[in-house]
Amino acid sequence: EEVKLGIMRTLCDVCESAAAILFCAADEAALCRSCDDKVHMCNKLASRHVRVGLAEPNAVPRCDICENAPAFFYCEIDGSSLCLQCDMIVHVGGKRTHGRYLMLRQRAEFPGDRSGIAEE
């Protein structure tokens, strides 16, 4: 069902097969539960790394302009999330130089968020 909806899970950077549920900023890695246990429980220093849960990829961000189509790009100058069509309309002429980034559609969950995927 996830593939039909165009929703992609982030794969674990260690095993490259299981869906990642955590992100470790110190290691710059997305990890599944099993690999997180192996990597972060092996020594005292690694166990101190702060990790955040990766949210379920169910809420696809919408374009800030048309508010209907899925957003694929983020413009750092305008501070907007844009679909392909609106990006082409907005970024003409001199605005083509705006730095735009592909959105990866991966939300992070922090302590206090309403659903805790890290607690699974």
C-alpha positions as CSV (number, residue, x, y, z in Angstrom):
1,E,0.0,0.0,0.0
2,E,2.9,2.4,0.7
3,V,4.2,2.0,-2.8
4,K,0.7,2.7,-4.3
5,L,0.5,6.0,-2.4
6,G,4.0,7.0,-3.5
7,I,5.2,7.0,0.1
8,M,8.7,5.8,0.6
9,R,10.2,4.7,3.9
10,T,13.8,5.6,4.7
11,L,16.0,2.4,4.8
12,C,18.4,1.7,7.6
13,D,21.9,3.0,6.7
14,V,23.6,0.0,8.4
15,C,21.7,-3.1,7.1
16,E,20.2,-1.3,4.1
17,S,17.1,-3.6,4.2
18,A,14.9,-2.7,7.2
19,A,12.9,0.5,7.5
20,A,14.7,3.1,9.7
21,I,12.8,4.2,12.8
22,L,15.5,6.5,14.4
23,F,18.0,9.1,13.2
24,C,21.3,9.6,15.1
25,A,22.8,13.1,14.4
26,A,26.2,12.1,15.8
27,D,26.5,9.2,13.3
28,E,24.5,11.0,10.6
29,A,22.6,7.7,10.1
30,A,19.1,6.5,10.0
31,L,18.7,3.2,11.8
32,C,16.3,0.3,12.3
33,R,15.7,-0.9,15.8
34,S,18.0,-3.9,15.5
35,C,21.0,-1.9,14.1
36,D,20.4,0.9,16.6
37,D,20.7,-1.6,19.5
38,K,23.9,-3.1,17.9
39,V,25.5,0.3,17.2
40,H,24.5,2.3,20.4
41,M,24.6,-0.4,23.0
42,C,28.2,-1.5,22.2
43,N,29.9,1.1,24.4
44,K,29.2,3.8,26.9
45,L,30.1,6.7,24.6
46,A,27.8,5.5,21.7
47,S,25.0,5.0,24.1
48,R,25.0,8.7,24.9
49,H,24.2,9.7,21.3
50,V,20.9,11.5,21.0
51,R,18.5,9.9,18.6
52,V,15.1,11.0,17.3
53,G,12.3,8.8,16.0
54,L,11.4,9.0,12.4
55,A,7.7,9.6,11.9
56,E,5.4,7.4,9.7
57,P,5.5,8.8,6.2
58,N,1.8,9.3,6.0
59,A,1.4,13.0,5.9
60,V,2.7,14.3,2.5
61,P,3.3,18.0,2.7
62,R,1.3,20.1,0.3
63,C,2.3,23.0,-1.9
64,D,2.2,26.4,-0.2
65,I,0.9,28.1,-3.3
66,C,-1.9,25.9,-4.7
67,E,-2.4,24.0,-1.4
68,N,-3.4,20.9,-3.3
69,A,-0.6,19.1,-5.0
70,P,2.2,17.4,-3.1
71,A,5.2,19.6,-2.5
72,F,8.5,18.3,-4.0
73,F,10.8,21.3,-3.6
74,Y,11.7,23.8,-0.9
75,C,12.9,27.3,-1.8
76,E,15.3,28.6,0.8
77,I,14.8,32.2,-0.3
78,D,11.0,32.2,-0.3
79,G,10.7,29.8,2.5
80,S,8.1,27.8,0.6
81,S,7.3,24.2,-0.2
82,L,6.3,23.9,-3.9
83,C,4.8,21.4,-6.3
84,L,6.5,21.1,-9.7
85,Q,4.0,23.2,-11.5
86,C,4.0,26.1,-9.0
87,D,7.8,25.9,-8.8
88,M,8.0,26.5,-12.6
89,I,5.6,29.4,-12.4
90,V,7.2,31.1,-9.4
91,H,10.8,30.6,-10.4
92,V,11.1,32.4,-13.7
93,G,13.6,35.0,-14.7
94,G,15.9,36.2,-11.9
95,K,14.2,33.9,-9.4
96,R,15.8,30.8,-11.1
97,T,18.9,31.5,-9.0
98,H,17.0,30.8,-5.8
99,G,18.4,27.8,-4.0
100,R,15.8,25.0,-4.1
101,Y,16.0,21.6,-2.6
102,L,14.2,18.3,-3.1
103,M,12.0,17.4,-0.2
104,L,12.7,14.0,1.3
105,R,9.4,13.7,3.0
106,Q,10.8,12.4,6.3
107,R,9.5,14.0,9.4
108,A,11.3,13.5,12.7
109,E,9.5,12.9,16.0
110,F,10.8,14.5,19.1
111,P,10.0,13.8,22.7
112,G,6.6,15.3,23.5
113,D,5.2,14.7,20.0
114,R,1.8,13.0,20.0
115,S,2.9,9.7,18.6
116,G,6.1,8.1,19.6
117,I,7.4,5.7,16.9
118,A,10.7,5.4,18.8
119,E,8.8,3.6,21.5
120,E,7.6,0.7,19.3
